[in-house]
């Protein structure tokens, strides 16, 4: 386990979304911290976090449908369309708050 330096409680939970393929190519990870405003992201030392990570926040540090759709549209699709020249599959768990099938069908 790696600690992420910040000016907030060390018992705080975060969520990290990572995505890669069998060839070892990886997309930018997404780090979700538990806070209520965007300003809270300044409390973290991004240079000591995952390389090229995208940072966002959610009150409890959880993945939500909105956060996942933002990641899907802005990172996953962009990376697949510009850098991965192979067929891609995206596997998600069945947690109801993560995504609704109709949202990704467009």
NUKE-335350 format. One record per residue (C-alpha): residue in one letter; x, z, y. Coordinates in steps of 0.5 Angstrom, whole numbers, m for minus. Each point is the difference from the previous one (the first is absolute). Example, Ala and Ser with C-alpha at 12.3 -4.5 7.8 and 13.67 -1.06 7.14 Angstrom:
# residues 2
A  25  16  m9
S  2  m2  7
***
This chain:
# residues 106
X  0  0  0
X  3  m2  7
X  m2  4  6
X  m2  m4  6
X  2  4  6
X  m5  1  6
X  m2  5  5
X  m6  2  m4
X  m1  5  m6
X  4  m2  m6
X  m7  2  m5
X  m3  m6  3
X  m2  m6  m5
X  1  m7  2
X  m2  m6  m4
X  5  m6  m2
X  m3  m7  m2
X  6  m4  m3
X  m1  m7  m3
X  5  m5  m3
X  0  m5  m6
X  4  m1  m7
X  6  m3  4
X  1  6  4
X  m2  m3  6
X  m4  6  4
X  m4  0  6
X  0  4  6
X  m2  7  m2
X  m6  3  4
X  0  8  2
X  m6  4  1
X  1  6  4
X  m5  6  0
X  m2  0  8
X  m5  m1  5
X  3  m5  5
X  5  m6  0
X  4  5  5
X  2  4  m7
X  4  m5  m2
X  5  1  5
X  2  7  m4
X  3  m4  m6
X  7  m2  0
X  m2  m8  m2
X  8  m1  m1
X  0  5  m6
X  m6  m3  m4
X  m1  m6  m4
X  3  m6  3
X  m4  m5  4
X  m6  5  m1
X  m7  m1  3
X  m2  7  3
X  m8  2  1
X  m4  6  0
X  m6  3  m3
X  m3  7  1
X  2  2  m7
X  6  m5  m2
X  m5  m4  m4
X  m1  m7  m2
X  m6  m3  3
X  m4  m6  0
X  2  m2  7
X  7  2  m1
X  1  m4  m7
X  m4  m6  3
X  5  0  6
X  6  0  m5
X  m3  m5  m4
X  m1  m5  6
X  6  1  4
X  5  1  m5
X  m2  m2  m7
X  m3  m6  2
X  5  m2  5
X  6  2  m5
X  m3  m4  m6
X  m2  m6  5
X  7  m1  3
X  5  3  m5
X  m3  0  m7
X  0  m6  m4
X  m4  2  m6
X  m6  2  m2
X  m2  7  2
X  m4  6  m3
X  m2  6  4
X  m2  6  m5
X  m4  6  4
X  m3  6  m3
X  m7  1  0
X  m1  6  5
X  m6  m2  4
X  3  1  7
X  6  m5  m1
X  m4  m6  0
X  m7  m4  m1
X  1  m6  m4
X  m4  m4  5
X  5  1  6
X  6  m3  m4
X  m4  m6  m2
X  0  m4  7
***
